[in-house]
C-alpha cells in the first residue's frame, strides 16, 4: 500500500522544471538519495523515452515515471513531485503536473499500490487537489486518505 511505499520526505513541490529530462531527475532524486534506486535509473528512463517516447504519461496532469527493475531498482518505493507549471514530455503528450516516481523490484509486489493510484487517477477532483495542495504534508495526507478510502471500498 501507499503507506508502506511512500515516505513523507519523498514528496516534493516545485514551481517549475527546465524540461522533461529535469522532471525525471527531480522526480527520482528522493529515491536515489534514499538508496531505493541507483543514479543510473534516471538515465535509463531518459534513454527509453528517447527511444520509444514518454510511455509513462498516463493522462493530462499525470506521469508514472518508472523503468524496469534491472535498470537500477534496489528496493521498492514511491516519490511524488508536484510541478506547479506543467511540463511537456513531447509535442503530442499531455501537460503534466503530478509526477509519481515508482521503483518496483518485480512485476507484482507493487500492484496494491497501483490499485490505489488508479483510483486517484480516475478522480479529477483528487488529481486537482493534489496538484494544487499548498504543502508536501497535505499531498502526503491526501494520498494516505485515498488509500484508506480504497481499503473501505474493497472490504
ABEGO torsion letter per residue (X at the ends): XAAAABBAAABBBBABBABAAAAAAAAAAAAAAAGABBAAAAAAAAAAAAAAEBAABABBGBBBBBBBAAAGBABBBBBBBBBABBBBABAABBBBABBBBBBBABAAAAAAAAAAAAAAAABAAAAAAAAABABAAAAAAAAAAAAAAAAAAAX
